[in-house]
């Protein structure tokens, strides 16, 4: 009973416990400590770095944050299609926007390098809309083709 009273006087918050004959405290000391609550972003960032997922995370950020990275007006008229070996394929809505984007490639590349790192996107290729093919199927032949033979 007297030991409990002494413990209560020494630690008015009652946040200590006895472990193997000595008192251990459950709270951290003043200042930063690994026991302190950590922001989720820093923990995820540490996990990504430890596992070596940096390039995949930056590639995901490129596709996920496209509107933020290039701006809402440009993002309304184009979209990133694929990123392969440092080359980003961007598909534009119209040929006019494809031409405009080809002129903006250096600025887009600088912005992406600043946000995501310089070695992720090394080249940007802009492609306009592709017209549908008039051929329906994989086989083709030269000449006039089949004609009406009845009449």
C-alpha positions as a Markdown table, in Angstrom:
| # | Residue | x | y | z |
|---|---|---|---|---|
| 1 | Unk | 0.0 | 0.0 | 0.0 |
| 2 | Unk | 2.8 | 2.4 | 0.9 |
| 3 | Unk | 4.7 | 1.5 | -2.3 |
| 4 | Unk | 1.6 | 2.3 | -4.4 |
| 5 | Unk | 1.3 | 5.7 | -2.6 |
| 6 | Unk | 4.9 | 6.4 | -3.3 |
| 7 | Unk | 4.5 | 5.5 | -7.0 |
| 8 | Unk | 1.4 | 7.7 | -7.2 |
| 9 | Unk | 3.3 | 10.7 | -5.7 |
| 10 | Unk | 6.3 | 10.2 | -8.0 |
| 11 | Unk | 4.1 | 9.8 | -11.0 |
| 12 | Unk | 0.8 | 11.7 | -10.6 |
| 13 | Unk | -0.4 | 10.7 | -14.1 |
| 14 | Unk | -0.1 | 7.0 | -13.3 |
| 15 | Unk | 1.5 | 6.2 | -16.6 |
| 16 | Unk | 4.3 | 3.9 | -15.5 |
| 17 | Unk | 4.5 | 0.2 | -14.9 |
| 18 | Unk | 6.9 | -2.2 | -13.3 |
| 19 | Unk | 8.8 | -4.5 | -15.6 |
| 20 | Unk | 11.3 | -7.0 | -14.1 |
| 21 | Unk | 11.7 | -5.0 | -10.9 |
| 22 | Unk | 12.2 | -1.6 | -12.5 |
| 23 | Unk | 9.8 | 1.1 | -13.6 |
| 24 | Unk | 9.3 | 1.6 | -17.4 |
| 25 | Unk | 7.5 | 4.6 | -18.7 |
| 26 | Unk | 4.9 | 4.4 | -21.5 |
| 27 | Unk | 5.4 | 7.9 | -22.9 |
| 28 | Unk | 8.3 | 9.3 | -24.9 |
| 29 | Unk | 10.7 | 12.0 | -23.8 |
| 30 | Unk | 10.5 | 15.6 | -25.0 |
| 31 | Unk | 11.6 | 16.0 | -28.5 |
| 32 | Unk | 11.2 | 13.7 | -31.5 |
| 33 | Unk | 11.2 | 10.0 | -30.7 |
| 34 | Unk | 10.4 | 6.9 | -32.8 |
| 35 | Unk | 7.5 | 6.1 | -30.4 |
| 36 | Unk | 5.8 | 9.4 | -31.4 |
| 37 | Unk | 2.9 | 9.2 | -33.8 |
| 38 | Unk | 4.2 | 9.5 | -37.4 |
| 39 | Unk | 2.4 | 11.1 | -40.4 |
| 40 | Unk | 1.2 | 8.3 | -42.7 |
| 41 | Unk | 2.9 | 9.9 | -45.7 |
| 42 | Unk | 6.4 | 9.6 | -44.2 |
| 43 | Unk | 5.7 | 6.0 | -43.2 |
| 44 | Unk | 4.6 | 5.1 | -46.8 |
| 45 | Unk | 7.5 | 7.0 | -48.2 |
| 46 | Unk | 9.9 | 5.0 | -46.0 |
| 47 | Unk | 8.2 | 1.8 | -47.1 |
| 48 | Unk | 8.5 | 2.6 | -50.8 |
| 49 | Unk | 12.2 | 3.5 | -50.4 |
| 50 | Unk | 12.9 | 0.3 | -48.4 |
| 51 | Unk | 11.2 | -2.0 | -50.9 |
| 52 | Unk | 12.7 | -0.3 | -54.0 |
| 53 | Unk | 9.3 | 0.8 | -55.4 |
| 54 | Unk | 10.4 | 4.4 | -56.2 |
| 55 | Unk | 10.2 | 4.2 | -60.0 |
| 56 | Unk | 6.8 | 2.5 | -59.9 |
| 57 | Unk | 5.5 | 5.0 | -57.5 |
| 58 | Unk | 6.7 | 7.9 | -59.6 |
| 59 | Unk | 5.2 | 6.4 | -62.7 |
| 60 | Unk | 1.9 | 6.0 | -60.9 |
| 61 | Unk | 2.1 | 9.6 | -59.8 |
| 62 | Unk | 2.6 | 10.6 | -63.4 |
| 63 | Unk | -0.6 | 9.0 | -64.5 |
| 64 | Unk | -2.5 | 9.8 | -61.4 |
| 65 | Unk | -1.6 | 13.5 | -61.1 |
| 66 | Unk | -1.6 | 14.2 | -64.9 |
| 67 | Unk | -4.0 | 17.1 | -64.6 |
| 68 | Unk | -2.0 | 18.7 | -61.8 |
| 69 | Unk | 1.3 | 18.2 | -63.6 |
| 70 | Unk | 0.4 | 19.7 | -67.0 |
| 71 | Unk | -2.5 | 21.9 | -66.0 |
| 72 | Unk | -6.3 | 21.6 | -66.5 |
| 73 | Unk | -6.5 | 23.1 | -70.0 |
| 74 | Unk | -3.8 | 20.8 | -71.5 |
| 75 | Unk | -5.1 | 17.8 | -69.6 |
| 76 | Unk | -8.6 | 18.3 | -71.0 |
| 77 | Unk | -7.3 | 17.7 | -74.5 |
| 78 | Unk | -4.7 | 15.0 | -74.0 |
| 79 | Unk | -3.9 | 12.0 | -71.9 |
| 80 | Unk | -0.8 | 9.9 | -71.1 |
| 81 | Unk | -1.1 | 6.5 | -72.8 |
| 82 | Unk | 2.1 | 4.6 | -71.8 |
| 83 | Unk | 5.5 | 5.1 | -70.4 |
| 84 | Unk | 8.1 | 2.7 | -71.8 |
| 85 | Unk | 11.8 | 2.9 | -71.3 |
| 86 | Unk | 11.7 | 6.6 | -70.5 |
| 87 | Unk | 9.4 | 7.5 | -73.5 |
| 88 | Unk | 6.0 | 8.9 | -72.7 |
| 89 | Unk | 3.3 | 8.6 | -75.3 |
| 90 | Unk | 0.7 | 11.3 | -75.1 |
| 91 | Unk | -2.5 | 11.0 | -77.1 |
| 92 | Unk | -4.2 | 14.3 | -78.2 |
| 93 | Unk | -7.9 | 14.8 | -79.0 |
| 94 | Unk | -7.3 | 16.6 | -82.3 |
| 95 | Unk | -4.5 | 17.2 | -84.8 |
| 96 | Unk | -4.4 | 20.9 | -83.8 |
| 97 | Unk | -3.9 | 20.0 | -80.2 |
| 98 | Unk | -1.2 | 17.4 | -81.2 |
| 99 | Unk | 0.7 | 20.2 | -83.0 |
| 100 | Unk | 0.3 | 22.5 | -80.1 |
| 101 | Unk | 1.6 | 19.9 | -77.7 |
| 102 | Unk | 4.6 | 19.1 | -79.8 |
| 103 | Unk | 5.6 | 22.8 | -79.4 |
| 104 | Unk | 5.0 | 22.5 | -75.6 |
| 105 | Unk | 7.1 | 19.3 | -75.2 |
| 106 | Unk | 10.2 | 21.1 | -73.7 |
| 107 | Unk | 8.1 | 22.9 | -71.1 |
| 108 | Unk | 6.2 | 19.7 | -70.2 |
| 109 | Unk | 9.4 | 17.7 | -70.0 |
| 110 | Unk | 11.0 | 20.3 | -67.6 |
| 111 | Unk | 7.9 | 20.4 | -65.5 |
| 112 | Unk | 7.7 | 16.6 | -65.2 |
| 113 | Unk | 11.4 | 16.4 | -64.4 |
| 114 | Unk | 11.0 | 19.0 | -61.6 |
| 115 | Unk | 8.0 | 17.2 | -60.1 |
| 116 | Unk | 8.9 | 13.5 | -60.6 |
| 117 | Unk | 12.7 | 13.4 | -61.2 |
| 118 | Unk | 14.8 | 13.9 | -64.3 |
| 119 | Unk | 15.3 | 10.2 | -65.2 |
| 120 | Unk | 11.6 | 9.1 | -65.4 |
| 121 | Unk | 10.5 | 10.8 | -68.6 |
| 122 | Unk | 13.4 | 11.3 | -71.0 |
| 123 | Unk | 11.4 | 11.8 | -74.2 |
| 124 | Unk | 7.7 | 12.8 | -74.9 |
| 125 | Unk | 6.1 | 11.6 | -78.1 |
| 126 | Unk | 2.8 | 13.2 | -79.0 |
| 127 | Unk | 0.3 | 11.4 | -81.3 |
| 128 | Unk | -2.9 | 12.8 | -82.7 |
| 129 | Unk | -6.1 | 11.0 | -83.3 |
| 130 | Unk | -5.9 | 7.9 | -85.4 |
| 131 | Unk | -8.6 | 7.6 | -88.2 |
| 132 | Unk | -10.4 | 4.3 | -88.3 |
| 133 | Unk | -9.1 | 1.8 | -90.9 |
| 134 | Unk | -11.4 | 1.1 | -93.9 |
| 135 | Unk | -10.3 | -2.5 | -93.8 |
| 136 | Unk | -12.2 | -4.9 | -91.7 |
| 137 | Unk | -9.9 | -7.7 | -90.9 |
| 138 | Unk | -6.3 | -8.8 | -91.0 |
| 139 | Unk | -6.2 | -9.9 | -94.6 |
| 140 | Unk | -5.5 | -7.5 | -97.5 |
| 141 | Unk | -5.1 | -7.9 | -101.2 |
| 142 | Unk | -4.1 | -5.6 | -104.0 |
| 143 | Unk | -6.4 | -4.8 | -106.9 |
| 144 | Unk | -9.9 | -3.6 | -107.2 |
| 145 | Unk | -11.2 | -6.3 | -104.8 |
| 146 | Unk | -14.4 | -8.2 | -105.0 |
| 147 | Unk | -17.2 | -6.7 | -107.2 |
| 148 | Unk | -20.8 | -7.6 | -107.8 |
| 149 | Unk | -20.9 | -10.5 | -110.2 |
| 150 | Unk | -24.7 | -10.7 | -110.6 |
| 151 | Unk | -25.8 | -8.8 | -113.6 |
